[in-house]
Amino acid sequence: MTTENEQLVQQTMAQLIGDGGVAAVEHLVSEDFRHYRPEGLVRTKSEWLADISRSLLSLEGMQVEILHLLSDGDYVVIHTRRRLPDGKPGIVVVDILRIADGQFTEVWELVEPVASAQAHLTWWEL
């Protein structure tokens, strides 16, 4: 199952940033899906898909490089570097996904702008 889950994540990422967009992957998101952000925000399936749809429109041409793809049972961790179009600052993203019955059920997401990464190395001094 671990390899299947890794393949599902890779295929979904390719469809999202390719021509398929949200419509191509909507069926892969469970109805009780939850998306967790560091600030405590929790999004539902419809909210998350709407957020992704908006971001894909504004980030057309984004390039995604998968740096690491790790899995353990129902969980897949994907670490990506995303180069944004039009000279916008790049970001590094870590998503932790829980997959059940071939659908995404939960996602935890961390996003860091590459330009501010150095400042975050001394977060305890802030």
C-alpha positions in Angstrom: 0.0 0.0 0.0 2.9 2.4 0.7 4.1 2.4 -2.9 0.5 2.9 -4.1 0.0 5.8 -1.8 3.3 7.4 -3.0 2.2 7.0 -6.6 -1.2 8.5 -5.8 0.5 11.6 -4.3 2.8 12.0 -7.3 0.0 11.5 -9.8 -2.2 14.0 -8.0 0.5 16.6 -7.8 1.1 16.2 -11.6 -2.6 16.5 -12.3 -3.1 19.6 -10.1 -0.2 21.6 -11.6 -0.8 20.2 -15.1 -3.8 20.6 -17.2 -6.2 18.6 -14.9 -6.5 21.1 -12.1 -8.8 20.6 -9.2 -11.5 18.9 -11.3 -9.1 16.0 -12.1 -8.5 15.2 -8.4 -11.7 16.2 -6.6 -12.9 12.5 -6.5 -9.7 11.6 -4.7 -10.6 13.8 -1.7 -12.9 12.2 0.9 -16.1 13.9 1.9 -14.9 14.2 5.6 -11.5 15.5 4.5 -9.6 18.0 6.8 -6.7 20.3 5.9 -4.6 21.6 8.9 -2.5 24.7 8.8 0.2 25.8 11.4 -1.9 28.7 12.6 -4.7 26.3 13.7 -6.9 26.8 10.6 -8.8 23.7 9.6 -10.4 23.6 6.1 -13.0 21.2 4.8 -12.9 19.5 1.4 -14.8 22.2 -0.4 -12.8 25.0 1.3 -9.5 23.3 0.5 -10.4 22.7 -3.2 -11.6 26.3 -3.6 -8.3 27.5 -2.1 -6.2 25.3 -4.4 -8.3 26.4 -7.4 -7.7 30.1 -6.6 -3.9 29.5 -6.1 -3.5 27.6 -9.3 -5.1 30.4 -11.2 -2.7 33.0 -9.8 0.3 30.7 -10.0 0.0 29.4 -13.5 3.4 28.3 -14.7 4.6 27.3 -11.2 7.3 24.6 -11.3 7.3 21.9 -8.6 10.4 19.9 -7.8 9.8 16.9 -5.5 12.8 16.8 -3.1 11.6 13.9 -0.9 8.7 11.5 -0.9 8.4 9.2 2.1 5.6 6.9 3.2 4.7 4.8 6.2 1.4 3.0 6.1 -1.5 5.4 5.5 0.8 8.5 5.6 2.9 10.1 2.8 5.2 13.0 3.3 6.1 15.1 0.3 8.8 17.9 0.5 8.7 20.2 -2.5 10.4 23.3 -3.8 8.1 25.4 -5.8 9.4 28.0 -8.2 6.7 30.6 -8.7 6.0 32.5 -12.0 6.9 36.1 -12.8 9.8 36.3 -10.4 7.7 35.8 -7.3 9.7 34.4 -4.4 9.9 30.6 -4.3 8.6 28.5 -1.5 9.4 25.2 0.2 6.4 23.1 1.2 6.0 20.0 3.4 2.7 18.2 3.2 1.8 15.2 5.4 -1.1 13.3 3.9 -3.2 10.6 5.3 -4.7 8.3 2.7 -7.5 5.8 3.3 -9.2 3.6 0.7 -7.5 5.5 -2.1 -8.6 9.0 -1.0 -7.0 11.8 0.8 -8.5 12.2 4.3 -6.2 14.6 6.0 -3.4 16.9 5.0 -1.0 18.9 7.3 0.8 21.6 5.4 3.9 23.8 6.2 5.0 26.5 3.7 8.1 28.6 4.0 9.2 31.3 1.6 12.8 30.5 0.5 13.8 34.2 0.9 13.0 34.2 4.6 14.4 30.7 5.5 17.7 32.1 6.9 15.8 34.3 9.4 13.8 31.3 10.6 17.0 29.5 11.5 17.1 31.7 14.7 13.4 31.6 15.5 14.2 31.2 19.2 15.8 34.7 19.3 12.7 36.5 18.0 
